[in-house]
Every structure is written in structure tokens, then in C-alpha cells.
Amino acid sequence: MRTFVHGAETWGVARPSRPSRVAGVGMAGFRVRELDGLRMVPHPAVTVLLEFGAGSPVVVGPDGDRRWGSVVAGPGTGAGGGVRAWGESVECVQVRLSPVIARAVLGVSPEGLDGAVVPLDALWGREASRIRERLGELPSWQARFALTDALLARRYGAGPAVDPEVAWAWHRIVAARGLVRVDDLAAEVGWSRKRLWSRFRSQLGTPPKRAVKLVRFDHAAHRLVAGEGAARVAADAGYADQSHLHRDVMAFAGTTPGAVTAEPFLAVDRLAWPGRGTPAAGTPDRTARS
């Protein structure tokens, strides 16, 4: 386990020693002595937090609703900086699922998760408490990653695949880092814009236009965290100007481009998902089920 220090905060960060058997899955382990209002920054993936141990993490949404224990957050959750986490002695496995595989793994359409935080037991029932107990009993992070990966692979193999046209459209958005027009995506798959919008949202949990903006923001935000200037990031990431970048960062992260570099939720990615680009955002090969 490596150490992530950000200001007064110190986290332990663990990484799996091997990739997941399911394309589109990213995992990291965290041990945090104290979460004091950690801001959740929107990310183009479905996030599953599998907590275990003696801690008592709580996620509070913009409406004040509290979610204790293991939770699922849909793509783009945290927009406007309105989702924060608190807790002491927190230990968890964080899973990032590509929206392309999220429906199969979760057992429900991600459409109802758009921007929301949902208790895992509302989706998985008793399996959520069983995985918590088993994670707490295991002696190492690598054993926890192996257990989690086996669970995800089993659920993915039994779940429904998304339409290949929808998966292809998501892949194009990620590969282009959000620099693609929805009309062009629809034309390339041979669908109407309305049909693409409907299938994309129902199967991936977010409309294609929002997915484009979210992927572009995620790419820009991590370049800002890496120390690049706002003017260069705005130009390279396809924003009209710095003001456009400023508005997008404020809308998604609830803070300015200058201040977003101080967000530990983003800065920890260099350890948790090294060489990331957009972890767990790609399109899995449909043959991976076999």
C-alpha cells in the first residue's frame, strides 16, 4: 500500500497486481483515517464503493440525504460539488465500471442512477452485506481485489449486454475525449439522433450529449491537476475559450479551474489509477463473456 499525502490528509492507496478479467473494470483500495467533507468530483463511470472494517463512512447528497456503508454512484454524480463524504477509519474497495458494463454488473439499468448515490443493498440485497463481511475477513488487499473481481465477473457474465451501436458510440466519445458531435455519432451508427439518445440513456444511464461534456471535463480537469495552464487546456480540450472551461468546471466540480487542482478526489488518481486517461471508461470486447 502506497501513501497519498494531500495537504493535511494522508491516505493509504492499494492497486491490484493484475488487470481485471472484465474489460471496463478499474479497482483501487483506500484506507483513510478521516474523511472530512471530501468533495466527490463527477467521473465518466459508475462508481461502486465497497466498504468494510470498523469505519462508518457516510455520503451526503445535495439534498441532505445520507447514505451509509457501500454505495453506487451514477456517471456524473457530484455535479456542482454537492456530494461529500465523511467518516473515520474508512476502508473500502472503489470500483469504477464503464457504463457499457454497468447494467450487467449492477443488475439494473444505470438510467435511474444518473447523478444519484444509491445504497448498494438496494440493488444487490443480501449480497451487499455478504461481500462486506468477506472483504473484512481477508488478510490482504490483493485477496480483496481477487474476491471483488470474481464477483464482478460472475455478475457481468450473467447480465445483459448493451446494444453494439451504443457501446461503439461510448467508445468513440472516450477515444475522442469528448470532441465529437452527437449528430455525427448517430449518422455513423446509422440511427436517428432520437433513437441514439433514447437507447444510450436507457442503457448507459446518461444522455449522449452529457456524456460528451462529462468525458471532456474529466480529461480537462486531470490536465489541470497535472499542472497545465488553463489557457492551454481550454484550447486543447475543445473549449471555445477559458471562460467556457471555467463554466464547465464550475458546473461539474463546483469550483474554479484554479481551485480544482486542490481536490484530493482528482489528485489521488495518479496513484490509484496510474496512466489513467479515463479508467474503466473503455468499451469491453463482447467476446470477454466467454
C-alpha positions in Angstrom: 0.0 0.0 0.0 1.4 3.4 -1.0 0.8 6.7 0.8 -1.0 9.7 -0.7 -0.4 13.0 1.1 -2.5 16.0 0.1 -2.2 18.9 2.4 -3.1 17.7 5.9 -4.7 14.5 4.6 -2.9 11.1 4.4 -4.5 8.1 2.6 -3.3 4.6 2.1 -3.7 3.5 -1.6 -3.6 0.0 -2.9 -3.6 -1.2 -6.5 -4.4 -4.7 -7.9 -1.3 -6.6 -9.1 -3.1 -7.7 -12.3 -5.9 -6.3 -14.5 -9.5 -7.3 -14.0 -10.7 -10.2 -16.0 -13.5 -8.0 -17.2 -12.6 -5.1 -19.6 -14.1 -1.9 -18.4 -13.4 -2.5 -14.6 -10.9 -0.5 -12.6 -10.2 -1.0 -8.9 -8.3 0.6 -6.1 -8.2 0.2 -2.3 -8.3 3.0 0.2 -7.6 3.3 3.9 -8.3 6.8 5.2 -8.1 7.8 8.9 -10.5 10.7 8.4 -12.8 11.9 5.6 -13.8 15.4 6.4 -16.2 16.5 3.8 -14.4 15.0 0.8 -16.0 16.5 -2.4 -17.0 14.0 -5.0 -16.0 15.2 -8.4 -18.0 13.8 -11.4 -16.5 11.0 -13.3 -17.5 9.2 -16.6 -18.0 5.9 -14.9 -20.4 4.2 -12.5 -18.6 4.1 -9.1 -19.1 1.3 -6.6 -17.7 1.8 -3.1 -17.4 -1.4 -1.2 -16.7 -0.5 2.4 -15.7 -2.9 5.2 -13.9 -2.8 8.6 -14.7 -0.7 11.6 -15.3 2.6 9.9 -18.6 4.3 9.3 -18.5 6.3 6.1 -21.4 8.4 5.1 -22.1 10.1 1.7 -24.3 13.2 1.8 -26.0 14.4 -1.3 -27.0 18.0 -2.3 -30.5 17.4 -0.9 -29.0 16.4 2.5 -29.9 12.7 2.1 -27.4 10.5 3.9 -26.1 7.1 2.6 -24.2 4.9 4.9 -22.0 2.0 4.0 -21.5 0.7 0.5 -23.0 2.8 -2.2 -23.3 3.1 -6.0 -22.9 6.5 -7.8 -24.0 7.0 -11.4 -22.0 8.8 -14.1 -21.5 12.4 -13.3 -22.5 12.2 -9.7 -21.2 15.1 -7.7 -22.1 17.9 -10.2 -21.8 21.3 -8.7 -19.8 20.0 -5.8 -22.9 18.9 -3.9 -21.9 15.4 -2.9 -19.5 15.0 0.0 -18.2 12.1 2.2 -17.4 11.9 5.9 -16.1 9.1 8.1 -13.3 7.9 10.3 -11.1 4.8 9.9 -12.6 4.2 6.4 -11.5 1.2 4.4 -13.0 0.4 1.0 -12.5 -1.1 -2.4 -13.5 1.5 -5.0 -14.7 0.1 -8.3 -15.1 2.1 -11.5 -17.3 0.5 -14.0 -17.5 1.5 -17.6 -21.2 2.5 -18.3 -21.1 -0.1 -21.1 -20.9 -3.0 -18.5 -22.6 -1.3 -15.5 -26.1 -2.6 -16.3 -24.9 -6.2 -16.4 -22.9 -5.9 -13.2 -25.4 -4.0 -11.2 -28.5 -5.9 -12.4 -30.4 -2.7 -13.1 -30.3 0.0 -15.8 -28.0 2.8 -14.8 -30.7 5.2 -16.0 -32.0 5.5 -12.5 -28.5 6.3 -11.2 -27.9 9.4 -13.3 -26.2 11.8 -10.8 -27.5 9.8 -7.8 -26.0 7.9 -4.9 -27.8 4.7 -4.0 -27.1 2.2 -1.2 -25.7 -1.0 -2.7 -28.0 -3.2 -0.7 -30.9 -1.6 -2.6 -29.5 -3.2 -5.8 -27.8 -6.3 -4.5 -29.8 -7.2 -1.4 -28.1 -9.5 1.0 -25.2 -10.0 -1.4 -24.0 -6.5 -0.5 -23.7 -7.4 3.2 -22.0 -10.7 2.4 -19.3 -9.1 0.3 -18.7 -6.5 3.1 -18.2 -9.4 5.6 -15.9 -11.3 3.3 -13.8 -8.3 2.5 -13.3 -7.7 6.2 -12.2 -11.2 6.8 -9.5 -11.3 4.1 -5.8 -10.7 5.1 -4.6 -8.6 2.2 -5.6 -6.1 -0.4 -4.7 -8.5 -3.2 -7.1 -11.1 -1.8 -9.8 -8.4 -1.6 -9.2 -7.4 -5.2 -9.4 -11.0 -6.3 -12.7 -11.6 -4.4 -14.2 -8.4 -5.9 -13.1 -9.2 -9.4 -14.6 -12.7 -9.2 -17.9 -11.2 -8.0 -17.9 -8.6 -10.8 -17.0 -11.2 -13.5 -19.8 -13.5 -12.3 -22.4 -10.8 -12.3 -21.2 -9.4 -15.7 -21.4 -12.9 -17.3 -25.0 -13.3 -16.2 -26.2 -9.8 -17.2 -27.5 -8.3 -20.4 -25.1 -6.7 -22.9 -25.8 -3.2 -24.3 -26.6 -2.7 -28.0 -23.3 -2.8 -30.0 -24.2 0.6 -31.5 -24.4 2.1 -28.0 -21.2 0.5 -26.9 -19.5 1.8 -30.1 -20.8 5.3 -29.6 -19.4 5.4 -26.0 -16.1 4.1 -27.2 -16.0 6.9 -29.8 -16.7 9.6 -27.2 -14.0 8.3 -24.9 -11.4 7.9 -27.7 -12.1 11.5 -28.9 -12.0 12.8 -25.3 -15.4 14.3 -25.8 -14.6 16.1 -29.1 -17.4 14.6 -31.1 -20.9 15.7 -32.1 -23.9 13.6 -31.2 -25.3 14.0 -34.7 -22.2 12.5 -36.2 -22.3 9.6 -33.8 -25.9 8.9 -34.8 -25.0 9.1 -38.5 -22.0 6.7 -38.1 -24.1 4.0 -36.4 -27.0 4.5 -38.9 -29.5 5.7 -36.3 -31.6 8.8 -35.9 -30.5 11.2 -33.2 -33.6 10.5 -31.2 -33.0 6.7 -31.3 -29.4 7.1 -30.2 -30.4 9.4 -27.4 -33.1 7.0 -26.1 -31.0 3.8 -26.3 -27.9 5.5 -25.0 -29.6 7.0 -21.9 -31.6 3.9 -21.0 -28.6 1.5 -21.3 -25.7 3.7 -20.1 -27.5 6.0 -17.6 -26.8 9.4 -19.2 -27.7 11.1 -22.4 -25.0 11.2 -25.1 -24.6 15.0 -25.0 -24.0 14.9 -21.3 -21.6 12.0 -21.8 -19.6 14.1 -24.3 -19.4 17.0 -21.9 -18.5 14.8 -18.9 -15.7 13.0 -20.7 -14.3 16.3 -22.0 -14.5 17.8 -18.5 -12.7 14.7 -16.9 -9.9 15.0 -19.4 -9.5 18.7 -18.9 -9.7 18.5 -15.1 -6.9 15.9 -14.8 -4.7 18.0 -17.1 -5.3 21.0 -14.7 -4.4 18.8 -11.7 -1.2 17.8 -13.6 -0.2 21.4 -13.6 -1.1 22.6 -17.1 -2.3 26.1 -17.6 -6.0 26.8 -18.1 -5.5 28.6 -21.4 -3.7 25.6 -23.0 -6.1 23.1 -21.5 -9.1 25.1 -22.8 -7.6 25.2 -26.3 -6.6 21.6 -26.5 -9.7 20.2 -24.9 -12.0 21.8 -27.4 -13.4 24.7 -25.3 -14.3 27.9 -27.0 -12.1 29.9 -24.6 -11.1 30.0 -20.9 -14.5 31.3 -19.9 -16.1 28.2 -21.4 -13.7 26.0 -19.5 -14.4 28.0 -16.3 -18.2 27.5 -16.7 -17.8 23.7 -17.3 -15.6 23.2 -14.3 -17.9 25.2 -12.1 -20.9 23.2 -13.3 -19.3 19.8 -12.8 -17.0 20.4 -9.8 -18.5 23.4 -8.1 -15.2 25.2 -8.1 -12.9 27.2 -10.4 -10.2 25.7 -12.7 -7.5 27.1 -10.4 -9.1 25.5 -7.2 -10.0 22.2 -8.8 -6.3 21.2 -8.7 -6.6 21.0 -4.9 -9.3 18.4 -5.0 -7.9 15.1 -3.5 -10.6 13.1 -5.3 -8.8 14.0 -8.5 -5.2 14.2 -7.3 -5.2 10.7 -5.9 -5.8 9.2 -9.4 -2.0 9.4 -10.2 -1.6 6.6 -7.6 -4.9 4.9 -7.7 -5.2 4.7 -11.5 -1.8 5.5 -12.9 -1.6 6.2 -16.6 -5.3 6.6 -16.4 -6.7 8.8 -19.2 -10.2 7.7 -18.2 -10.0 4.5 -16.2 -12.7 1.9 -16.7 -14.3 4.1 -19.4 -13.5 2.0 -22.4 -15.7 -0.5 -24.4 -15.1 -4.1 -23.5 -14.8 -6.7 -26.2 -18.2 -8.5 -26.3 -16.3 -11.8 -26.5 -15.0 -11.2 -23.0 -18.0 -13.0 -21.6 -16.7 -16.3 -22.8 
